[in-house]
Amino acid sequence: MVSGGRSREERWSLAGATALVTGGSKGIGHAIVEELAGFGARVHTCSRNAAELQECRRRWEEMGLQVTVSVCDVSVRADREELMATVGATFGGKLDVLVNNAGQTLFKPAAESTGEDYARIMATNLESCFHLSQLAHPLLLGASVAGGGSVVHVSSIAGFIGLPALAVYSMTKGALNQLTRSLATEWAGDGIRVNCVAPGGVKTEISTDMTIDPELVKNEMARLPMGRIAEPEEVASMVAFLCMPTASYMTGQVICIDGGRTIS
Ligand SMILES: NC(=O)c1ccc[n+]([C@@H]2O[C@H](COP(=O)([O-])OP(=O)(O)OC[C@H]3O[C@@H](n4cnc5c(N)ncnc54)[C@H](OP(=O)(O)O)[C@@H]3O)[C@@H](O)[C@H]2O)c1
C-alpha cells in the first residue's frame, strides 16, 4: 500500500494504528510506547514485572495515551504465544506495527561466557524477535495503515563493529540486522515492511550497568563525534517514522542512531 496522494498530516501520523512494543516499561521501549501512542496509535506493551507495568499503564492513562499491558518473558516460547493471543484479542485479530525492543546485555569476555549466558541472551535478544515476528505475521497481513504492516527490530551498533566483552550480545544484534533484510525480502509481497534501528549508547539502565568496564566507556566516548550518548526519545522518533505511511517505500534497512560512532 503506498502513501502517495495522502495529505502530510495523514502521512506523518499513526492515527488508528495498532502496535505491539516489547519491553515498554523502561528505557528505549518506554519512549517508543509514548512516541507511537502520541502519534495516535493504540499500543500494547509487555515486560516481566507486573507492578512496574501497571504503574506505567496508570501514568499513560493520565497522559491520555491508549496503552494496554501484559506480563511476558520474551525468552519463553509459551509466553510469546500467550502475548500474541492477547494482542490478537485486544486489536480484533489485526496488527499494524510490531516493535521487537526487549533485550538484555552481557558484558563478559567470550572466554568466560557460560552455556547458560549464551542460551539466555540468544533466547531473549534473537529467538524472541524471530518467533514474535512469525506469530505476528498473520495479524500484520490484516494491517490497515497506509504503507502496510511494519516490523521494527531494535539491534545495536554492536552488531556492526567489534567491541570487547560483548561477543554474545553482538552476535544477537548482528543476526537481527540480517533477519531484517531476510524478512523484508520475504514479506514485501505481503505488504509488510521490516526495518531496524541500531542505537549506539543510550541513557537507560543498560548503559549504567556496573559490570561495564569503565575503560571501555572512556575509549568509546573518545571516539564518539557527538561526544554524548542518546536520549531514549532520539531512538523512539526514528522507530515512529519507520512505522508511518510516510516511510512506505522503506524496507530492509538498518539505521544507526549513534552520534556518528560508526562513521568515524
Ligand atoms: N541502552 C543502550 O545503550 C542500548 C544501545 C543499543 C541497543 N540497545 C537495545 O535497546 C533495547 C532496549 O534496551 P534499553 O537500554 O531500553 O534497556 P532497559 O532500560 O534495560 O529496558 C529493557 C526493557 O525490556 C524489558 N525486558 C528485558 N528482558 C525481558 C524479557 N526477557 N522479557 C520481557 N521483557 C524484557 C525490561 O523489563 P523487565 O526487565 O522488567 O522485564 C524493560 O522494559 C535492547 O534490545 C538493547 O539491546 C540499547
The ligand as an SDF file (V2000), in Angstrom:
LIG
                    3D

 48 52  0  0  0  0  0  0  0  0999 V2000
   20.8140    1.4010   26.1870 N   0  0  0  0  0  0  0  0  0  0  0  0
   21.6970    1.2620   25.2290 C   0  0  0  0  0  0  0  0  0  0  0  0
   22.8030    1.8580   25.3000 O   0  0  0  0  0  0  0  0  0  0  0  0
   21.3820    0.4090   24.0290 C   0  0  0  0  0  0  0  0  0  0  0  0
   22.2350    0.5060   22.9270 C   0  0  0  0  0  0  0  0  0  0  0  0
   21.9710   -0.2630   21.7990 C   0  0  0  0  0  0  0  0  0  0  0  0
   20.8850   -1.1040   21.7740 C   0  0  0  0  0  0  0  0  0  0  0  0
   20.0730   -1.1860   22.8670 N   0  0  0  0  0  0  0  0  0  0  0  0
   18.9500   -2.1210   22.7800 C   0  0  0  0  0  0  0  0  0  0  0  0
   17.7460   -1.4410   23.0520 O   0  0  0  0  0  0  0  0  0  0  0  0
   16.7960   -2.3480   23.6120 C   0  0  0  0  0  0  0  0  0  0  0  0
   16.2160   -1.7400   24.8760 C   0  0  0  0  0  0  0  0  0  0  0  0
   17.2660   -1.5150   25.7870 O   0  0  0  0  0  0  0  0  0  0  0  0
   17.1970   -0.4500   26.9800 P   0  0  0  0  0  0  0  0  0  0  0  0
   18.5250    0.2050   27.0410 O   0  0  0  0  0  0  0  0  0  0  0  0
   15.9740    0.3800   26.8510 O   0  0  0  0  0  0  0  0  0  0  0  0
   17.0840   -1.4600   28.2090 O   0  0  0  0  0  0  0  0  0  0  0  0
   16.3460   -1.3300   29.6270 P   0  0  0  0  0  0  0  0  0  0  0  0
   16.2720    0.0920   30.0590 O   0  0  0  0  0  0  0  0  0  0  0  0
   17.0080   -2.3300   30.4970 O   0  0  0  0  0  0  0  0  0  0  0  0
   14.8610   -1.8100   29.3040 O   0  0  0  0  0  0  0  0  0  0  0  0
   14.6470   -3.0910   28.7960 C   0  0  0  0  0  0  0  0  0  0  0  0
   13.1570   -3.3670   28.7360 C   0  0  0  0  0  0  0  0  0  0  0  0
   12.9820   -4.7130   28.2550 O   0  0  0  0  0  0  0  0  0  0  0  0
   12.3300   -5.4770   29.2780 C   0  0  0  0  0  0  0  0  0  0  0  0
   12.8570   -6.8540   29.2560 N   0  0  0  0  0  0  0  0  0  0  0  0
   14.1180   -7.2780   29.4800 C   0  0  0  0  0  0  0  0  0  0  0  0
   14.1770   -8.6100   29.3910 N   0  0  0  0  0  0  0  0  0  0  0  0
   12.9210   -9.0350   29.0820 C   0  0  0  0  0  0  0  0  0  0  0  0
   12.3410  -10.3060   28.8720 C   0  0  0  0  0  0  0  0  0  0  0  0
   13.0590  -11.4290   28.9420 N   0  0  0  0  0  0  0  0  0  0  0  0
   11.0280  -10.3790   28.5860 N   0  0  0  0  0  0  0  0  0  0  0  0
   10.2800   -9.2430   28.5060 C   0  0  0  0  0  0  0  0  0  0  0  0
   10.7690   -8.0200   28.7120 N   0  0  0  0  0  0  0  0  0  0  0  0
   12.0780   -7.9160   28.9970 C   0  0  0  0  0  0  0  0  0  0  0  0
   12.6150   -4.7420   30.5810 C   0  0  0  0  0  0  0  0  0  0  0  0
   11.6510   -5.0460   31.5930 O   0  0  0  0  0  0  0  0  0  0  0  0
   11.8980   -6.2390   32.6850 P   0  0  0  0  0  0  0  0  0  0  0  0
   13.3780   -6.2970   32.9270 O   0  0  0  0  0  0  0  0  0  0  0  0
   11.1040   -5.8000   33.8640 O   0  0  0  0  0  0  0  0  0  0  0  0
   11.3470   -7.4780   32.0440 O   0  0  0  0  0  0  0  0  0  0  0  0
   12.4940   -3.3100   30.1060 C   0  0  0  0  0  0  0  0  0  0  0  0
   11.1520   -2.9300   29.9430 O   0  0  0  0  0  0  0  0  0  0  0  0
   17.5470   -3.6610   23.8420 C   0  0  0  0  0  0  0  0  0  0  0  0
   17.2550   -4.5620   22.8030 O   0  0  0  0  0  0  0  0  0  0  0  0
   19.0010   -3.2370   23.7920 C   0  0  0  0  0  0  0  0  0  0  0  0
   19.8570   -4.2730   23.4030 O   0  0  0  0  0  0  0  0  0  0  0  0
   20.3010   -0.4530   23.9790 C   0  0  0  0  0  0  0  0  0  0  0  0
  1  2  1  0
  2  3  2  0
  2  4  1  0
  4  5  1  0
  4 48  2  0
  5  6  2  0
  6  7  1  0
  7  8  2  0
  8  9  1  0
  8 48  1  0
  9 10  1  0
  9 46  1  0
 10 11  1  0
 11 12  1  0
 11 44  1  0
 12 13  1  0
 13 14  1  0
 14 15  2  0
 14 16  1  0
 14 17  1  0
 17 18  1  0
 18 19  2  0
 18 20  1  0
 18 21  1  0
 21 22  1  0
 22 23  1  0
 23 24  1  0
 23 42  1  0
 24 25  1  0
 25 26  1  0
 25 36  1  0
 26 27  1  0
 26 35  1  0
 27 28  2  0
 28 29  1  0
 29 30  1  0
 29 35  2  0
 30 31  1  0
 30 32  2  0
 32 33  1  0
 33 34  2  0
 34 35  1  0
 36 37  1  0
 36 42  1  0
 37 38  1  0
 38 39  2  0
 38 40  1  0
 38 41  1  0
 42 43  1  0
 44 45  1  0
 44 46  1  0
 46 47  1  0
M  CHG  2   8   1  16  -1
M  END
$$$$
